[in-house]
Amino acid sequence: MIRRWLFWIPILLSFSHYTRAEEPGLKTGMSELHSILLNLNTDLARSLPEPGSPEHQRIEVRMERLSRLAHRVTQKKQNEGTGQLYPILGEALPEQSDQMTSAWRIGQTIYSRALFRTLSSTCIECHTAASPRSPILHRIEDKDLSLWSPIDRVRYLRSVGFTEQAFEELKQLIERPVQGRDSADIMEDALYELLSLEIRTRNRPDRLMGLLKTFSERESIPKYLRSDLRGWIRDLQVWTREPSIKGTVPAATHLNRARQHIRKARTLQESHTDRSSQVWYWRAVSELYASLRGSLRTDQRGDALFWLGSAFEVLTPRNQETLHERFYESCIREVPHTPRSDLCYRKLERSVVAGYTGSSGTRIPEEVRKRLLELWGLAFLSKGLDLR
């Protein structure tokens, strides 16, 4: 199946949260970055221009500027609150942006656009992993958001810490009439975003459950979505009955909880694409992020990365299309030449091949093939063997 090239607003601006006061150049760059992202989002949402055309060249210049800014967001300039997560989520940004620009320059416009979206998803997750309630350092006027879709606006608001405003936008969105397939898709996206916001950022199962119950009573919603809603409400009811936990929780405990959540989700799923267990998967992601911010053994880190990949692979269809691949790759690099890296590689390769398969066959870009070959060597070959 061909990857869905539907794009939502990239949130590289969320990295402004990490700008240090002693780095005024980087802080100034965030303003420039804002302008580039607004323009690129509009450019890439349109029909792609012919290689070599003035429009194609104009977009290339913007991508080059974006790439230069990404290189300034180095690991040493980041807030250490993400623990082991920033190297996983943020370290690839310069490379991804360079690949995006290079692919665009040689006419691989679809692949370049895909990298742009993947880079955006990575930034949102890095911000969420660092601190869901982080201080707000930047504000954009309403007029700058007015042309964006409601879901894009919500995701941006979340990225800069306006969680209550994002919640209100989502609440208004799901209160609209559901008429036709397009409207149902928008409502579905809004509900997924609401689940992610309330579970991961706000930790409010009671408020979420009330909203979902009200929405589920509407006669106009599709039957499949009504079925998912029932599953989410059921799982939220279970959550509200769980005893509250106080004090510091060891990283290993977070990891064990995440594993239990994913196993529970799988027992309730009727198929891999079943969306009715999203509550358990989002809860698992929160626990896994917490575990990686703490102290884990190397094998436990490998497990955490594998479970993150597994969770996001289920959450993929309408969220981060390739984020699960990033976690599988990190798993391979974290625990090479192990049964866990073996499994992570097989799941990664399957996802990559499926992502580049369409009516014209499988067309994997050369740089992606080289990366897969490198990872295959890390996953399967004995240590010290040089793969040529």
Sequence and secondary structure as in RCSB ss.txt:
>XXXX:A:sequence
MIRRWLFWIPILLSFSHYTRAEEPGLKTGMSELHSILLNLNTDLARSLPEPGSPEHQRIEVRMERLSRLAHRVTQ
KKQNEGTGQLYPILGEALPEQSDQMTSAWRIGQTIYSRALFRTLSSTCIECHTAASPRSPILHRIEDKDLSLWSP
IDRVRYLRSVGFTEQAFEELKQLIERPVQGRDSADIMEDALYELLSLEIRTRNRPDRLMGLLKTFSERESIPKYL
RSDLRGWIRDLQVWTREPSIKGTVPAATHLNRARQHIRKARTLQESHTDRSSQVWYWRAVSELYASLRGSLRTDQ
RGDALFWLGSAFEVLTPRNQETLHERFYESCIREVPHTPRSDLCYRKLERSVVAGYTGSSGTRIPEEVRKRLLEL
WGLAFLSKGLDLR
>XXXX:A:secstr
 B         GGGGGGG  TT HHHHHHHHHHHHHHHHHHHHHHS    TTSHHHHHHHHHHHHHHHHHHHS G
GGS GGGTTHHHHHTTTHHHHHHHHHHHHHTT HHHHHHHHHHHHHHHHHHHHHH TT        HHHHTTS H
HHHHHHHHHTT HHHHHHHHHHHHTS   HHHHHHHHHHHHHHHHHIIIIII  HHHHHHHHHHHHT TTS HHH
HHHHHHHHHHHHHHHHS    S   HHHHHHHHHHHHHHHHHH SSTT  TTHHHHHHHHHHHHHHHTS   HHH
HHHHHHHHHHHHHHSGGGS TTHHHHHHHHHHHHSTTSHHHHHHHHHHHHHHHHHBEETTEE   HHHHHHHHHH
HHHHHS TT    
